[in-house]
């Protein structure tokens, strides 16, 4: 899922660009980048909370990419990868008589195994023979609704950060 942050449509931006052209452009770029960081944090928290995942799983796997505003570009993009997550990331897998259980989820007919590489996983045979096996995953596609709620908060957050940055550049930094 992709969330695009644009600043030019916000109320007060056009006026600021006319009154303080240089400071307003710098404030816009900084506000966009800070809002993208906020979006990444809030989106990661929403996905993790909805699915019972530890935050470090989403952070370490580079599932969230931010393209910041640079130079004269006054937009940025936050991209959230909603591909399935390996079951083992939801907790410690336990072998049960009917399958495997991880973090409250049951995988019927699955088994817990340490691979020769040291990788621990929850696997299931695809056929009646020993091989092939497939590692079990959990879909996080349902997080789109949580991310849409975050996307709806972006303009308000952008407005707040822009006002703060413009105030800093026109009043505080100028006085220093």
N, C-alpha and C positions, 0 to 999 in steps of 0.2 A: 504494500500500500504506500502511496506517495502523498506527502503533504507539502504543498508549495506555499511559501511565505512571500507575499508581495507587499510593499509598503506604499506604493504610489496611490492606492485607492483609499487610504485611511483619511478621515477628516483631519484637517489641520496640517497635513503634510505639504500640500501645495502652497499654503500661506507661509509656512516655515521656509520652504525652498525659495520663495520670493524675498523674504525678509533677511534670511541668513543662508545664502546659497551654499557656501563652503561648509559651514558647521552642520547644516541640515543634511547634506549628503553623507558626511561622516557619521552623524547621529543615526541616519537611516541604516547605513551599512552595519554599524555596531548593534543597533536594535534588532535587525534581521538575524544576525549571527547569535545574539543572546537568546532570541526567541526560538531559534532552531535548537539551541542547546537545551532550553526549557522543554521544547516539544519532544526531544529525544528522551529526556529524563522522565517526563510524565507518561509518554508512550510505553517506555520500558516498564515502568511501575505498573501501568494498567494491564499490560500483557501478563506480567509475572503474577500479579494478584488474581487475575481472572482464572489462571490455570494452575495456580499453586506451585509455580516454578521459583527457584532461587534467582535473585537478580543477577548473580554472577554468571549464570548460564547464558542469559541473553547478552550480557556485556562482553563476555569472553569469546563468543562465537561470531562476533561481527555481523549480527543480524540487522543492525541499524546503521545506516550510512547517512551522513549529513554532508551536503555540498554547500559550503558557506558562500555568502556574497563577497565578491572580490572586485577591486577596482571600481568601475562605474556600474557594474551590474547591481541592480537593486532588487534582487530576488535570491532566494535560497530554497533548497529542497531537502526534506527529511524523508528517507525511504526506509520502510519497515518490511523486512522479509518475514512472511508468515508461513514459511515452509514448515513441514512437520518436524517435531523435535524428538530425538531418540528417547525412548521410554526410561532409560537408565538415569537421565537427568532429573527425573521427578522425585527421586529418593533412592533409598537402598533397595535393590531388588531382592525378593524372597521367593524361593521355590516352594510351590504348594503342590498338593497331590493332583490338582486339576490343571495346573499351569503355573504362571508366574504372577506375582503381585508387586506393584511399584507405586508408592505414593497414593494408595487408595484405588488404583486402577488395576483391574484383573485382566490378564491376557490368557484366555483359555487355550490350552494345548501348547503354550510357549514354555521355554526353559531358560534358566539363567546359566551363562557360561563365561568363563575366562578364555579369551582367545590366546593363541600362542604369542601374540604381540603384547599381551598384558591387558588388552581392552576388555572391560566387563560389559556385558550387554544382555538384553532380553531378545531371544531369537525364537523363530517358529519355522518348522519345516514346511516347505511349499508343496511337497507331494508326499507320497507314501514311502519314498526312499530316504536314505540318510541325508542326501544333498539334493537340491540346494536348500539353504536356509536363508531366512530374511530377518534382518533386525527390525524389531517392532518400534513404531513411532506413534506419536500422539499429535493430532492436528491442532494447530492454534489459529486456524482460519476464523474462528468465531470472534477473535479479537478485533475484527474490523469495526464493530459497533463501538467498542471502547476507544479506538483510535479516531473514529468520526467525532465522538464527544470531545476529544482533545483538540481536533482540528477546528471545532466550533469555538473553542476558547482562544485560539491563536490570535484573531484580530484584536480582542480586548487586551491580551498580554502584550501584543506588538505596540498598541497605542500607549500603554503604560510605560514600557521600556523606552519608546521613542521620546516621550515627554521627559523622562529622566535623563536620557543621553543629551537631548538638546539643551536642557537646563544646565547640565554639567559643562557642555562645550561653550555655551553663551555666557554663563554667569561665573561658575566656579573656576574653570580652567583659564578664562580670560583674566580673572583677578590675580591668578598666581604668577 
